[in-house]
C-alpha cells in the first residue's frame, strides 16, 4: 500500500470516529429529523451508501402517523 492510500484510509477512519462519538443532545422542542426536501442524485462515480433510503423510510413513517404514535407513547 502506498502513502497516498494510507492517508486516504486514515482520513476515512478519522471521519468515521468523529461521526460515532457519543454526543449529549439537549432537549429539543422540534424533531431533529424532519424529512423535508429529500431528493436523490446519482453521480458518475458512485460510492455505495447503506443508508440511502433512510429519508424515504422517514417520510413513510411520518405519513403513516408512526412518528406521532411513538412520540405519544414515549415517556
C-alpha positions in Angstrom: 0.0 0.0 0.0 1.4 3.4 -0.9 1.5 6.5 1.2 -1.5 8.1 -0.6 -3.7 5.1 0.1 -2.7 5.0 3.7 -3.5 8.7 4.1 -6.9 8.2 2.5 -7.8 5.3 4.8 -6.6 7.2 7.8 -8.8 10.2 7.0 -11.8 7.9 6.4 -11.2 6.3 9.8 -11.0 9.7 11.5 -14.2 10.8 9.9 -15.9 7.6 11.0 -14.7 8.0 14.6 -15.9 11.6 14.7 -19.4 10.6 13.4 -19.6 7.8 16.0 -18.6 9.9 19.0 -21.2 10.0 21.7 -23.0 13.3 22.0 -25.3 14.6 24.7 -28.1 16.4 23.0 -30.2 18.9 24.9 -33.9 18.6 24.9 -35.4 19.6 21.5 -38.7 21.4 21.1 -38.9 20.2 17.4 -38.0 16.9 15.8 -34.3 16.8 14.8 -35.1 14.8 11.6 -37.9 16.4 9.7 -38.0 14.5 6.3 -38.0 17.7 4.3 -36.5 18.4 0.9 -35.4 14.8 0.3 -34.1 14.1 -3.2 -31.6 11.6 -4.6 -28.9 12.1 -7.2 -26.7 9.6 -9.0 -23.1 10.6 -9.9 -20.8 9.2 -12.5 -18.6 7.7 -9.7 -20.9 6.0 -7.2 -19.8 5.1 -3.8 -22.3 2.8 -2.1 -24.1 4.1 1.0 -26.1 1.6 3.0 -28.5 4.2 4.4 -29.5 5.8 1.1 -33.2 5.1 1.6 -33.3 6.5 5.2 -35.1 9.6 4.0 -37.8 7.6 2.2 -38.4 5.5 5.3 -38.7 8.6 7.4 -41.3 10.0 5.0 -43.2 6.8 5.2 -43.1 6.8 9.0 -44.3 10.4 9.1 -47.1 9.9 6.5 -48.5 6.8 8.2 -48.5 8.5 11.7 -45.9 6.2 13.2 -43.8 9.1 14.4 -46.7 10.7 16.1 -47.8 7.4 17.8 -44.2 6.8 19.1 -44.0 10.3 20.4 -47.3 10.0 22.3 -46.3 6.7 23.9 -42.7 7.8 24.7 -42.0 9.0 28.3 
